[in-house]
Amino acid sequence: MSHVWRNIKNSQTNGHRPVEEFRAEFERELLAFIDGEPEGFSVHPNVREAIGFGSGEQIVDVDQIYSNPYPRLENHGDYLFGCFSIPTDLADGVSEFTSLFVLATKRQLLSVIMDPHASYAGPFGQRLLNRRADHFESGNEDVGQTLLMIIRDAITSVNFALSEIFEDIMYYYNGLGRLMACKEGEQFDGLPLIESYVLKLRVEIESLETVTRETAALITAVADSELDLHYDSELFADSHTILAKGLAINARQTVAFRNKIESRIVAVLDKCDQMKDLMLVRATHKIGAIASLLLVPTLIVGVYGQNFNMPEQHWVFGYAFSWMLIVVATIIQLIYFKKKKWL
């Protein structure tokens, strides 16, 4: 006989469910969860508020749940309450996360999947549904193992997201190298696009800092037997230690991977700045070269335009000489600026 696992979700493939319908299901499932426990069992009102079902003046704007995630797993005496965050809609410049809330006792598990209003985290949601189906087929009675497997799914989803971001960053990092060999016009058009996209990825990777760090901290606490229910209600037995420690290492590797990607993003943006500086220098050289090409002939014309008696005025080739002087000076400058690649 498997332990009771209730799961509800605020969205579906064709859009989000009506809020009233979702709230009503949550109330029913929470009441059934409480009824399934010994007499006197209760869930603290703050837990309801954390999931987003408190009174309007008590809870934070619901969008804050999705854009400022903070994973947690806490001992509330008779049950564990936690929240895990899974990134959605990467590379759009807006950090959004699916929030998975869990209530766990020795006998039961309640999971609540809350997707952002503008997105649907199909892959993770489906992965959780598949795990739930496998759970019922296997007849698993171990709530602690189920909870650890859910945490593993959350860490795996973050790793998938990080891998996707890393591939994008490496693509644009290599693209900057290719852009350096292009014509200036192509560089001028391509560089802002790359920089804009990388800045969007930077928003995503910065939002994952808290998620990766706190997830690693809470699973480490489980692995070190610092986070569990008490006495005969313990969820995590000694047999879970190896799995929990493995997940803790995986979570810390995820933190390191995120930090590596952040460093790569900084490198790409620095390279973008260097290219912009180089383009500015080139533009300055070009402007200077053009100004010089116009200045020298103007200087010659200005000299011969003075109201003085000059020898060239009485020379039959004086007019041709002045023109030759202008042309020769211009050609010499053109050769020099071309050699310097200023033009």
Residue frames as qw, qx, qy, qz and C-alpha x, y, z in Angstrom:
[[0.000, 0.889, 0.457, 0.000, 0.00, 0.00, 0.00],
 [0.431, 0.359, -0.021, 0.827, 1.55, 3.32, -1.03],
 [0.155, -0.449, -0.431, 0.767, 1.38, 6.40, 1.13],
 [0.269, 0.837, 0.472, -0.067, -1.16, 9.09, 0.22],
 [0.343, -0.194, 0.241, 0.887, 0.17, 11.62, -2.26],
 [0.277, 0.825, 0.469, -0.149, -2.16, 14.44, -3.18],
 [0.383, -0.138, 0.312, 0.858, -1.12, 16.79, -5.97],
 [0.296, 0.837, 0.439, -0.140, -2.82, 19.87, -7.38],
 [0.460, 0.011, 0.334, 0.823, -1.77, 22.30, -10.10],
 [0.153, 0.672, 0.280, -0.668, -2.86, 25.82, -10.95],
 [0.344, 0.589, -0.369, -0.631, -2.30, 25.49, -14.70],
 [0.795, 0.190, 0.575, 0.035, -2.74, 23.13, -17.60],
 [0.512, 0.020, 0.527, 0.678, -1.49, 22.92, -21.17],
 [0.161, 0.623, 0.531, 0.552, -4.26, 25.14, -22.53],
 [0.069, -0.651, 0.043, -0.754, -3.94, 27.85, -19.89],
 [0.030, 0.143, -0.715, 0.684, -4.34, 28.58, -16.19],
 [0.250, -0.496, -0.831, -0.036, -7.31, 27.26, -14.29],
 [0.253, -0.768, -0.175, -0.562, -9.81, 29.71, -12.79],
 [0.083, 0.425, -0.618, 0.656, -8.49, 30.94, -9.46],
 [0.658, -0.267, 0.268, -0.651, -11.73, 30.02, -7.64],
 [0.949, 0.087, -0.249, -0.176, -11.57, 26.46, -8.96],
 [0.601, 0.365, -0.574, 0.420, -7.95, 26.05, -7.93],
 [0.166, -0.415, 0.517, -0.731, -8.52, 27.52, -4.47],
 [0.820, -0.185, 0.087, -0.535, -11.51, 25.25, -3.89],
 [0.907, 0.159, -0.386, 0.055, -9.48, 22.16, -4.81],
 [0.335, 0.425, -0.590, 0.599, -6.65, 23.28, -2.54],
 [0.463, -0.370, 0.379, -0.711, -9.06, 23.72, 0.36],
 [0.937, -0.059, -0.091, -0.331, -10.53, 20.24, -0.20],
 [0.810, 0.269, -0.455, 0.255, -7.14, 18.55, -0.46],
 [0.107, 0.461, -0.554, 0.685, -5.74, 20.38, 2.57],
 [0.667, -0.311, 0.256, -0.627, -8.79, 19.41, 4.64],
 [0.969, 0.058, -0.206, -0.122, -8.43, 15.79, 3.52],
 [0.549, 0.430, -0.546, 0.463, -4.72, 15.95, 4.39],
 [0.215, -0.434, 0.506, -0.714, -5.52, 17.19, 7.91],
 [0.847, -0.166, 0.095, -0.497, -8.25, 14.57, 8.35],
 [0.890, 0.227, -0.392, 0.049, -5.76, 11.86, 7.43],
 [0.317, 0.414, -0.616, 0.591, -3.59, 12.73, 10.44],
 [0.373, -0.347, -0.773, 0.378, -4.17, 11.99, 14.16],
 [0.204, -0.872, -0.426, -0.131, -6.58, 14.14, 16.11],
 [0.405, -0.816, -0.012, 0.413, -5.19, 17.56, 16.98],
 [0.561, 0.009, 0.404, 0.723, -3.10, 17.86, 13.80],
 [0.230, 0.910, 0.261, -0.226, -3.24, 21.33, 12.20],
 [0.617, 0.334, 0.193, 0.686, -1.44, 23.39, 9.58],
 [0.251, -0.523, -0.204, 0.789, -0.22, 26.81, 10.61],
 [0.365, 0.853, 0.315, -0.198, -1.96, 29.77, 8.88],
 [0.074, -0.783, 0.410, 0.462, 1.44, 31.08, 7.77],
 [0.422, -0.066, 0.828, 0.364, 1.81, 27.99, 5.59],
 [0.395, 0.686, 0.610, 0.025, -1.41, 28.86, 3.78],
 [0.096, 0.944, -0.019, -0.316, -0.17, 32.40, 3.31],
 [0.324, -0.525, 0.635, 0.464, 3.16, 31.16, 1.99],
 [0.419, 0.244, 0.810, 0.330, 1.34, 29.21, -0.69],
 [0.020, -0.073, -0.321, -0.944, -0.62, 32.34, -1.52],
 [0.338, -0.498, -0.717, -0.351, -3.98, 31.67, 0.06],
 [0.237, -0.380, -0.533, 0.718, -3.95, 34.12, 2.94],
 [0.154, 0.863, 0.418, -0.236, -6.05, 37.26, 3.07],
 [0.531, 0.745, 0.135, 0.381, -5.23, 39.97, 0.53],
 [0.096, -0.937, 0.220, -0.255, -3.58, 42.31, 3.03],
 [0.745, -0.547, 0.378, 0.046, -1.40, 39.55, 4.48],
 [0.844, 0.079, 0.397, 0.351, 0.29, 38.09, 1.42],
 [0.190, -0.492, 0.398, 0.751, 2.87, 39.51, -0.93],
 [0.587, 0.535, -0.200, -0.574, 1.83, 40.25, -4.51],
 [0.930, 0.039, 0.362, -0.045, 1.51, 36.80, -6.06],
 [0.687, 0.691, -0.174, 0.140, 3.90, 37.73, -8.89],
 [0.129, -0.790, 0.562, -0.208, 6.65, 38.09, -6.31],
 [0.847, -0.209, 0.480, -0.093, 6.41, 34.35, -5.69],
 [0.869, 0.416, 0.221, 0.151, 7.46, 33.72, -9.26],
 [0.468, 0.798, -0.158, 0.345, 10.13, 36.39, -9.75],
 [0.054, -0.685, 0.571, -0.449, 11.86, 36.29, -6.34],
 [0.891, -0.184, -0.393, -0.137, 12.01, 32.62, -5.35],
 [0.134, -0.612, 0.664, -0.408, 13.48, 31.42, -2.07],
 [0.730, -0.044, -0.672, -0.115, 13.61, 27.62, -1.64],
 [0.334, -0.474, 0.545, -0.606, 12.89, 26.38, 1.85],
 [0.717, -0.173, -0.665, -0.113, 12.27, 23.19, 3.84],
 [0.180, -0.474, 0.464, -0.727, 11.25, 23.58, 7.47],
 [0.329, -0.218, -0.896, 0.206, 10.29, 21.43, 10.43],
 [0.369, -0.410, -0.044, -0.833, 6.88, 22.53, 11.69],
 [0.491, -0.274, 0.624, -0.543, 6.63, 19.96, 14.45],
 [0.734, 0.152, 0.618, -0.237, 4.17, 17.42, 13.02],
 [0.742, 0.576, 0.317, 0.132, 5.06, 18.00, 9.37],
 [0.441, -0.255, 0.312, 0.802, 7.69, 19.35, 7.01],
 [0.399, 0.850, 0.297, -0.175, 6.80, 22.32, 4.85],
 [0.473, -0.336, 0.415, 0.701, 8.89, 23.36, 1.88],
 [0.512, 0.807, 0.120, -0.268, 9.04, 25.20, -1.39],
 [0.600, -0.174, 0.522, 0.581, 11.24, 24.48, -4.40],
 [0.315, 0.783, -0.016, -0.536, 11.72, 26.69, -7.44],
 [0.658, 0.145, 0.614, 0.412, 12.07, 25.65, -11.06],
 [0.015, 0.477, -0.215, -0.852, 12.97, 28.24, -13.76],
 [0.542, 0.554, 0.630, 0.050, 10.65, 28.75, -16.75],
 [0.407, 0.883, 0.204, 0.114, 10.75, 30.77, -19.99],
 [0.627, -0.434, 0.169, 0.625, 14.51, 31.26, -20.15],
 [0.405, 0.006, 0.378, 0.833, 16.23, 34.07, -22.10],
 [0.050, 0.758, 0.520, 0.391, 13.23, 36.42, -22.11],
 [0.186, 0.421, -0.223, 0.859, 14.82, 38.84, -19.65],
 [0.571, -0.477, 0.102, -0.660, 12.17, 38.17, -16.98],
 [0.129, 0.213, -0.928, 0.277, 12.99, 35.77, -14.15],
 [0.745, -0.180, -0.020, -0.642, 10.00, 33.48, -13.58],
 [0.067, 0.244, -0.951, 0.178, 9.81, 30.27, -11.60],
 [0.711, -0.322, -0.512, -0.359, 7.36, 27.51, -11.03],
 [0.249, -0.465, 0.623, -0.578, 6.89, 27.09, -7.28],
 [0.687, -0.142, -0.699, -0.138, 6.43, 23.59, -5.88],
 [0.390, -0.501, 0.443, -0.633, 5.06, 23.62, -2.33],
 [0.630, -0.037, -0.775, -0.027, 5.09, 20.43, -0.27],
 [0.571, -0.496, 0.371, -0.539, 3.55, 19.31, 3.01],
 [0.664, 0.192, -0.723, -0.011, 4.92, 16.00, 4.29],
 [0.639, -0.493, 0.430, -0.404, 4.19, 13.75, 7.27],
 [0.318, -0.291, 0.902, 0.027, 5.08, 10.13, 7.95],
 [0.514, 0.342, 0.774, -0.140, 1.81, 9.09, 6.29],
 [0.452, 0.780, 0.433, -0.004, 1.07, 11.66, 3.60],
 [0.365, -0.192, 0.271, 0.870, 2.43, 14.07, 1.03],
 [0.317, 0.839, 0.415, -0.152, 0.66, 17.10, -0.44],
 [0.427, -0.135, 0.332, 0.830, 2.27, 18.90, -3.39],
 [0.279, 0.853, 0.342, -0.278, 1.05, 22.14, -4.95],
 [0.529, 0.077, 0.391, 0.750, 2.46, 23.25, -8.32],
 [0.135, 0.880, 0.278, -0.360, 2.03, 26.95, -9.03],
 [0.588, 0.282, 0.356, 0.670, 3.12, 28.17, -12.44],
 [0.073, -0.306, -0.004, 0.949, 3.64, 31.86, -13.29],
 [0.479, 0.585, 0.399, -0.518, 0.62, 33.54, -14.83],
 [0.449, 0.714, -0.282, -0.457, 2.29, 33.95, -18.21],
 [0.333, 0.466, -0.806, -0.152, 3.86, 30.51, -18.58],
 [0.940, -0.151, 0.044, -0.303, 3.34, 26.80, -18.17],
 [0.123, -0.621, 0.774, -0.008, 6.20, 24.67, -16.84],
 [0.898, 0.147, -0.190, -0.368, 5.17, 21.57, -18.74],
 [0.631, 0.365, -0.665, 0.161, 8.42, 19.55, -18.51],
 [0.021, 0.260, -0.752, 0.605, 8.80, 19.70, -14.74],
 [0.639, -0.039, 0.284, -0.714, 5.07, 19.33, -14.10],
 [0.873, 0.205, -0.324, -0.302, 4.94, 16.27, -16.34],
 [0.448, 0.350, -0.759, 0.318, 8.04, 14.82, -14.71],
 [0.259, -0.198, 0.646, -0.690, 6.36, 15.15, -11.32],
 [0.799, 0.082, 0.067, -0.592, 3.15, 13.55, -12.60],
 [0.766, 0.305, -0.563, -0.066, 5.14, 10.64, -14.04],
 [0.197, 0.297, -0.787, 0.504, 6.92, 10.16, -10.73],
 [0.524, -0.097, 0.436, -0.725, 3.58, 10.19, -8.95],
 [0.868, 0.175, -0.213, -0.412, 2.22, 7.53, -11.28],
 [0.603, 0.323, -0.702, 0.200, 5.32, 5.38, -10.72],
 [0.142, -0.305, 0.658, -0.674, 4.90, 5.92, -6.99],
 [0.739, -0.027, 0.259, -0.621, 1.41, 4.44, -6.97],
 [0.855, 0.281, -0.392, -0.191, 2.42, 1.53, -9.20],
 [0.460, 0.369, -0.719, 0.368, 5.33, 0.63, -6.95],
 [0.688, -0.585, -0.418, -0.100, 3.32, 0.83, -3.73],
 [0.444, 0.299, -0.421, 0.733, 6.01, 2.97, -2.08],
 [0.494, -0.750, -0.439, 0.014, 5.26, 3.70, 1.57],
 [0.597, -0.302, -0.120, 0.733, 8.36, 5.84, 2.15],
 [0.118, 0.962, 0.243, -0.025, 7.43, 9.54, 2.19],
 [0.375, -0.764, 0.306, 0.426, 11.05, 10.55, 2.83],
 [0.516, -0.046, 0.659, 0.545, 12.27, 8.81, -0.31],
 [0.319, 0.728, 0.554, 0.248, 9.48, 10.36, -2.38],
 [0.103, -0.973, -0.060, 0.196, 10.37, 13.81, -1.05],
 [0.450, -0.547, 0.483, 0.515, 14.05, 13.28, -1.86],
 [0.486, 0.263, 0.685, 0.475, 13.16, 12.20, -5.39],
 [0.169, 0.910, 0.373, 0.065, 11.07, 15.35, -5.82],
 [0.269, -0.867, 0.217, 0.360, 14.06, 17.42, -4.70],
 [0.536, -0.184, 0.631, 0.530, 16.21, 15.53, -7.20],
 [0.399, 0.628, 0.589, 0.314, 13.73, 16.41, -9.97],
 [0.026, -0.984, -0.125, 0.123, 13.92, 20.07, -8.95],
 [0.408, -0.658, 0.439, 0.456, 17.74, 20.05, -9.01],
 [0.544, 0.145, 0.691, 0.453, 17.71, 18.24, -12.36],
 [0.288, 0.835, 0.447, 0.142, 15.37, 20.85, -13.82],
 [0.162, -0.938, 0.138, 0.273, 17.68, 23.65, -12.67],
 [0.514, -0.369, 0.607, 0.480, 20.63, 21.83, -14.25],
 [0.493, 0.492, 0.631, 0.342, 18.74, 21.54, -17.53],
 [0.107, 0.971, 0.213, -0.020, 18.03, 25.27, -17.42],
 [0.348, -0.786, 0.354, 0.368, 21.67, 26.07, -16.66],
 [0.583, -0.037, 0.664, 0.467, 22.84, 23.84, -19.51],
 [0.386, 0.740, 0.499, 0.232, 20.53, 25.66, -21.89],
 [0.068, -0.988, 0.028, 0.134, 21.83, 29.04, -20.76],
 [0.522, -0.544, 0.504, 0.422, 25.44, 27.82, -21.00],
 [0.584, 0.290, 0.625, 0.430, 24.93, 26.66, -24.59],
 [0.232, 0.912, 0.306, 0.143, 23.44, 30.04, -25.51],
 [0.287, -0.901, 0.211, 0.246, 26.29, 31.91, -23.84],
 [0.584, -0.290, 0.595, 0.470, 28.95, 29.84, -25.61],
 [0.512, 0.580, 0.545, 0.322, 27.18, 30.37, -28.93],
 [0.109, 0.980, 0.123, 0.114, 27.27, 34.13, -28.52],
 [0.493, -0.724, 0.356, 0.328, 30.77, 34.07, -27.07],
 [0.595, 0.000, 0.621, 0.509, 31.98, 32.30, -30.20],
 [0.354, 0.784, 0.463, 0.214, 29.77, 34.59, -32.27],
 [0.146, -0.955, 0.082, 0.244, 31.71, 37.59, -31.01],
 [0.515, -0.402, 0.573, 0.495, 34.89, 36.05, -32.41],
 [0.469, 0.410, 0.658, 0.423, 33.23, 35.61, -35.78],
 [0.110, 0.941, 0.320, -0.023, 31.85, 39.13, -35.62],
 [0.370, -0.740, 0.254, 0.501, 35.35, 40.54, -35.19],
 [0.428, -0.098, 0.663, 0.606, 36.22, 39.33, -38.69],
 [0.315, 0.705, 0.620, 0.138, 33.15, 40.94, -40.27],
 [0.241, 0.507, 0.167, 0.810, 32.84, 44.34, -41.88],
 [0.057, -0.006, -0.441, 0.896, 32.29, 47.34, -39.64],
 [0.501, -0.138, -0.189, -0.833, 28.69, 47.71, -40.75],
 [0.745, -0.189, -0.617, -0.169, 27.91, 44.11, -39.79],
 [0.433, -0.072, -0.636, 0.635, 29.68, 44.62, -36.45],
 [0.158, -0.092, 0.185, -0.966, 27.65, 47.75, -35.82],
 [0.671, -0.162, -0.303, -0.657, 24.39, 45.87, -36.49],
 [0.770, -0.088, -0.632, -0.018, 25.30, 42.58, -34.78],
 [0.320, 0.160, -0.639, 0.681, 26.93, 43.71, -31.55],
 [0.384, -0.201, 0.278, -0.857, 23.85, 45.36, -29.96],
 [0.826, -0.092, -0.333, -0.447, 21.78, 42.23, -30.67],
 [0.701, 0.054, -0.649, 0.291, 24.30, 39.96, -28.97],
 [0.114, 0.190, -0.525, 0.822, 24.67, 42.30, -26.01],
 [0.566, -0.209, 0.029, -0.797, 20.91, 42.60, -25.58],
 [0.862, -0.087, -0.444, -0.227, 20.43, 38.84, -25.58],
 [0.583, 0.104, -0.636, 0.494, 23.29, 38.23, -23.16],
 [0.139, -0.253, 0.377, -0.880, 21.91, 40.85, -20.77],
 [0.767, -0.205, -0.155, -0.588, 18.62, 38.94, -20.74],
 [0.833, -0.004, -0.539, 0.125, 20.51, 35.77, -19.87],
 [0.264, 0.271, -0.550, 0.744, 22.26, 37.68, -17.10],
 [0.523, -0.309, 0.156, -0.779, 18.90, 38.45, -15.49],
 [0.907, -0.106, -0.309, -0.267, 18.05, 34.75, -15.59],
 [0.723, 0.139, -0.551, 0.393, 21.38, 33.59, -14.16],
 [0.003, -0.346, 0.450, -0.823, 21.30, 36.18, -11.38],
 [0.694, -0.283, 0.030, -0.661, 17.83, 35.02, -10.36],
 [0.908, -0.015, -0.416, -0.041, 19.16, 31.45, -10.07],
 [0.258, 0.483, -0.619, 0.564, 21.76, 32.45, -7.47],
 [0.480, -0.307, 0.481, -0.666, 19.38, 32.19, -4.52],
 [0.918, 0.054, -0.092, -0.382, 17.68, 29.09, -5.91],
 [0.785, 0.304, -0.509, 0.179, 20.89, 27.10, -6.31],
 [0.129, 0.439, -0.627, 0.631, 22.46, 28.27, -3.04],
 [0.554, -0.250, 0.411, -0.679, 19.43, 27.65, -0.84],
 [0.932, 0.087, -0.201, -0.288, 18.57, 24.32, -2.46],
 [0.628, 0.345, -0.612, 0.334, 22.12, 23.14, -1.77],
 [0.107, -0.389, 0.579, -0.708, 21.85, 24.34, 1.83],
 [0.735, -0.176, 0.230, -0.614, 18.57, 22.59, 2.59],
 [0.940, 0.139, -0.292, -0.108, 19.51, 19.23, 1.05],
 [0.419, 0.418, -0.642, 0.487, 22.84, 19.40, 2.90],
 [0.396, -0.347, 0.478, -0.703, 20.87, 19.86, 6.12],
 [0.923, -0.019, -0.017, -0.383, 18.87, 16.73, 5.30],
 [0.791, 0.341, -0.477, 0.172, 22.07, 14.79, 4.50],
 [0.233, 0.379, -0.630, 0.637, 23.61, 15.86, 7.83],
 [0.423, -0.455, -0.778, 0.091, 20.47, 14.80, 9.75],
 [0.113, -0.139, -0.317, 0.932, 19.83, 18.40, 10.79],
 [0.446, 0.100, -0.091, -0.885, 16.40, 18.62, 9.15],
 [0.361, -0.157, -0.895, -0.211, 13.67, 16.08, 9.90],
 [0.635, -0.553, -0.151, -0.518, 10.66, 15.40, 12.07],
 [0.214, -0.560, 0.677, -0.428, 11.23, 14.07, 15.57],
 [0.525, -0.197, 0.758, -0.333, 11.44, 10.61, 17.10],
 [0.505, 0.173, 0.843, 0.070, 9.16, 7.96, 15.54],
 [0.480, 0.781, 0.316, -0.243, 7.89, 10.46, 12.95],
 [0.234, -0.583, 0.495, 0.600, 11.22, 10.85, 11.16],
 [0.734, 0.609, 0.041, -0.298, 10.92, 10.98, 7.38],
 [0.530, 0.686, -0.496, 0.043, 14.58, 10.47, 6.53],
 [0.922, -0.359, 0.139, 0.035, 16.01, 7.21, 7.81],
 [0.450, -0.601, 0.536, 0.386, 19.65, 6.17, 7.73],
 [0.645, 0.245, 0.647, 0.325, 18.98, 4.45, 4.41],
 [0.344, 0.896, 0.269, 0.082, 18.29, 7.87, 2.89],
 [0.388, -0.787, 0.200, 0.437, 21.69, 9.27, 3.86],
 [0.529, -0.093, 0.582, 0.611, 23.54, 8.09, 0.77],
 [0.285, 0.663, 0.570, 0.393, 20.87, 9.50, -1.57],
 [0.146, -0.965, -0.197, 0.094, 20.70, 12.79, 0.35],
 [0.470, -0.630, 0.321, 0.529, 24.48, 13.20, 0.37],
 [0.484, 0.183, 0.618, 0.592, 24.60, 12.49, -3.34],
 [0.129, 0.839, 0.463, 0.254, 21.93, 15.12, -3.93],
 [0.328, -0.888, -0.004, 0.323, 23.85, 17.58, -1.74],
 [0.497, -0.311, 0.481, 0.652, 26.95, 17.10, -3.89],
 [0.334, 0.494, 0.636, 0.490, 24.84, 17.49, -7.03],
 [0.061, -0.937, -0.345, -0.004, 23.30, 20.67, -5.63],
 [0.394, -0.752, 0.198, 0.490, 26.72, 22.14, -4.80],
 [0.473, 0.015, 0.603, 0.642, 27.89, 21.28, -8.31],
 [0.186, 0.762, 0.553, 0.280, 24.87, 23.16, -9.58],
 [0.237, -0.927, -0.068, 0.284, 25.96, 26.19, -7.57],
 [0.466, -0.454, 0.455, 0.608, 29.45, 25.96, -9.08],
 [0.403, 0.368, 0.669, 0.505, 28.00, 25.56, -12.58],
 [0.049, 0.917, 0.392, 0.052, 25.85, 28.66, -12.11],
 [0.340, -0.824, 0.155, 0.425, 28.87, 30.63, -10.92],
 [0.506, -0.123, 0.594, 0.613, 30.85, 29.45, -13.94],
 [0.290, 0.642, 0.598, 0.382, 28.10, 30.63, -16.28],
 [0.130, -0.960, -0.189, 0.162, 27.94, 33.98, -14.51],
 [0.438, -0.587, 0.372, 0.570, 31.70, 34.40, -15.03],
 [0.437, 0.197, 0.669, 0.568, 31.27, 33.53, -18.69],
 [0.132, 0.855, 0.481, 0.141, 28.50, 36.09, -19.05],
 [0.271, -0.883, 0.070, 0.377, 30.74, 38.74, -17.50],
 [0.487, -0.277, 0.557, 0.614, 33.48, 37.75, -19.97],
 [0.349, 0.521, 0.650, 0.429, 31.09, 38.08, -22.92],
 [0.021, -0.954, -0.298, 0.017, 29.86, 41.49, -21.77],
 [0.404, -0.714, 0.268, 0.505, 33.46, 42.64, -21.22],
 [0.470, 0.030, 0.641, 0.606, 34.29, 41.51, -24.74],
 [0.204, 0.780, 0.543, 0.236, 31.28, 43.45, -26.00],
 [0.207, -0.940, -0.043, 0.269, 32.57, 46.55, -24.22],
 [0.486, -0.425, 0.479, 0.595, 36.00, 46.03, -25.76],
 [0.401, 0.374, 0.662, 0.511, 34.47, 45.75, -29.21],
 [0.044, 0.924, 0.377, 0.052, 32.44, 48.91, -28.63],
 [0.349, -0.805, 0.184, 0.443, 35.60, 50.74, -27.52],
 [0.489, -0.125, 0.613, 0.608, 37.42, 49.48, -30.60],
 [0.287, 0.650, 0.609, 0.353, 34.56, 50.58, -32.85],
 [0.121, -0.961, -0.178, 0.176, 34.61, 53.99, -31.17],
 [0.430, -0.580, 0.391, 0.571, 38.36, 54.30, -31.75],
 [0.440, 0.205, 0.678, 0.552, 37.91, 53.30, -35.39],
 [0.139, 0.846, 0.490, 0.160, 35.13, 55.83, -35.82],
 [0.268, -0.893, 0.044, 0.360, 37.31, 58.52, -34.21],
 [0.474, -0.297, 0.548, 0.621, 40.19, 57.66, -36.55],
 [0.359, 0.489, 0.663, 0.439, 37.88, 57.80, -39.54],
 [0.009, -0.949, -0.312, 0.032, 36.46, 61.15, -38.53],
 [0.386, -0.749, 0.246, 0.479, 39.98, 62.47, -37.89],
 [0.498, -0.024, 0.630, 0.595, 41.20, 61.19, -41.26],
 [0.251, 0.711, 0.571, 0.323, 38.29, 62.79, -43.13],
 [0.172, -0.955, -0.126, 0.204, 38.80, 66.03, -41.24],
 [0.465, -0.532, 0.412, 0.576, 42.50, 66.00, -42.16],
 [0.459, 0.294, 0.654, 0.525, 41.70, 65.34, -45.84],
 [0.103, 0.869, 0.422, 0.238, 39.52, 68.44, -45.84],
 [0.385, -0.865, -0.035, 0.321, 41.75, 70.56, -43.62],
 [0.557, -0.300, 0.390, 0.669, 45.00, 70.44, -45.61],
 [0.312, 0.465, 0.534, 0.633, 43.44, 71.57, -48.95],
 [0.159, -0.916, -0.354, -0.098, 41.53, 74.23, -47.04],
 [0.518, -0.689, 0.097, 0.498, 44.80, 75.40, -45.48],
 [0.491, 0.007, 0.474, 0.731, 46.48, 75.63, -48.91],
 [0.117, 0.698, 0.523, 0.475, 43.52, 77.49, -50.37],
 [0.338, -0.898, -0.243, 0.145, 43.54, 79.77, -47.37],
 [0.543, -0.454, 0.222, 0.671, 47.22, 80.57, -47.83],
 [0.315, 0.154, 0.527, 0.774, 46.82, 81.43, -51.50],
 [0.046, -0.767, -0.569, -0.292, 43.65, 83.31, -50.83],
 [0.387, -0.667, -0.217, 0.598, 45.42, 85.92, -48.70],
 [0.325, 0.929, 0.154, 0.085, 45.62, 89.45, -50.04],
 [0.433, -0.705, 0.382, 0.411, 49.42, 89.50, -50.46],
 [0.543, 0.711, -0.381, -0.234, 51.78, 89.68, -53.41],
 [0.804, -0.279, 0.522, 0.059, 53.03, 86.10, -53.78],
 [0.104, -0.465, 0.701, 0.531, 55.63, 84.87, -56.32],
 [0.346, 0.222, 0.900, 0.145, 53.23, 82.20, -57.61],
 [0.347, 0.755, 0.400, -0.387, 50.85, 84.95, -58.77],
 [0.254, 0.804, -0.328, -0.426, 53.40, 86.03, -61.36],
 [0.250, -0.297, 0.890, 0.239, 54.31, 82.51, -62.37],
 [0.524, 0.157, -0.489, -0.680, 52.67, 81.04, -65.48],
 [0.581, -0.095, -0.805, -0.082, 52.32, 77.67, -63.72],
 [0.110, -0.226, 0.574, -0.779, 51.27, 79.15, -60.37],
 [0.722, -0.070, 0.066, -0.685, 47.62, 78.06, -60.66],
 [0.859, 0.136, -0.477, -0.122, 48.58, 74.53, -61.71],
 [0.351, 0.310, -0.716, 0.517, 51.15, 74.40, -58.91],
 [0.389, -0.221, 0.458, -0.768, 48.55, 75.21, -56.27],
 [0.873, 0.023, -0.097, -0.478, 46.26, 72.50, -57.60],
 [0.732, 0.270, -0.609, 0.139, 49.10, 70.02, -57.75],
 [0.049, 0.336, -0.671, 0.659, 49.98, 70.85, -54.16],
 [0.652, -0.129, 0.276, -0.694, 46.39, 70.17, -53.06],
 [0.905, 0.156, -0.280, -0.280, 46.16, 66.89, -54.99],
 [0.567, 0.349, -0.675, 0.319, 49.56, 65.59, -53.87],
 [0.166, -0.308, 0.617, -0.705, 48.86, 66.44, -50.21],
 [0.786, -0.048, 0.134, -0.602, 45.50, 64.67, -50.41],
 [0.861, 0.241, -0.438, -0.089, 46.99, 61.55, -52.06],
 [0.319, 0.377, -0.720, 0.487, 49.77, 61.34, -49.47],
 [0.428, -0.218, 0.506, -0.716, 47.20, 61.54, -46.68],
 [0.879, 0.078, -0.097, -0.461, 45.01, 58.91, -48.33],
 [0.718, 0.309, -0.609, 0.134, 47.96, 56.52, -48.63],
 [0.074, 0.336, -0.694, 0.632, 48.94, 57.12, -45.01],
 [0.585, -0.123, 0.370, -0.711, 45.41, 56.68, -43.62],
 [0.887, 0.164, -0.293, -0.317, 44.81, 53.57, -45.73],
 [0.542, 0.334, -0.707, 0.307, 48.05, 52.08, -44.44],
 [0.108, -0.197, 0.662, -0.715, 46.93, 52.82, -40.87],
 [0.197, -0.372, -0.890, -0.174, 43.50, 51.36, -41.74],
 [0.065, 0.352, 0.423, -0.832, 41.76, 54.54, -40.64],
 [0.507, 0.385, -0.129, -0.761, 39.81, 54.62, -43.88]]
